Amino acid sequence: MHSAPSLRLRILEQSVHSVDALAAAFAEQAGAEAADVIARVAASQIRATETELVLENVRRLTGGESAADVYPDAVAAAQHAFGLLQRGLGDCGS
């Protein structure tokens, strides 16, 4: 998946669009400018967390593990990762 240049470009474009949209929502919520750096940092952290969680799931699934085997670990990892973000980003957007 990541070896095809056109697919890699599309994934990057989607990631940038996702960060832009999330940052705009954070900035609006906080009454800040759309290009607010703190909103962009927070959005980038969330997007990076999503990406790493997905990549781990893909790695395990393409490595031969079943979805049923991966699922409990995926849920636990997501809860832990987003819990860390929530405590670290706490009042961002408010």
HELIX and SHEET records of a PDB file:
HELIX    1   1 PRO A    5  ALA A   30  1                                  26    
HELIX    2   2 VAL A   37  THR A   62  1                                  26    
HELIX    3   3 ALA A   67  LEU A   89  1                                  23    
END                                                                             
